[in-house]
Structure formats: C-alpha cells, structure tokens
Amino acid sequence: MKNEDQKQEFLFDKINYKILLIGIGVIALGFILMSGGGSKDPKVFSEAIFDFRRIRLAPTTVLIGFGITVYAILKNPKKA
C-alpha cells in the first residue's frame, strides 16, 4: 500500500496560486474598464466608445493580466 502512504502534492505552490489570482483579477478589471459607453437610444451614435479608457487602457490591462497569469504558470518556486 505504498500509494496510500504518499502525500499528494499540488501542481503549483501557494505563491503560484496567489499570482494566478492576481492575474485573473487584473483581467477582470480590464474587462470592467472596457464595458459601457453605449447609447440609450440605438438610433443615436455615441462617441464614448472611442475614448482612451476603452481603446487603450482596457486592452492593455487585459494583456498585462494575461502576462501575469502566464508568469504564474511558468514560475518555478523550487528554483529559488
């Protein structure tokens, strides 16, 4: 019964999961920044969808979040 005595290990360490959750939070923040800007009346065009926050800031925030997430996956805590 050697298998029952062995302690099961997680794929990542605790720090990897923390960094992963931070990355997911940054991605969610980017999508929240991207939302809105529509018009109440569908026949009226709104320029608010083309402001700095939705065109530059939000996509950059999402990409940074994906970068943080990739870093969390690739980080090897045993290599300290």
Secondary structure, 3 states (H helix, E strand, C coil): CHHHHCCCCCCCCHHHHHHHHHHHHHHHHHHHHHCCCCCCCCCCCCHHHHCHHHHHHHHHHHHHHHHHHHHHHHCCHHHC
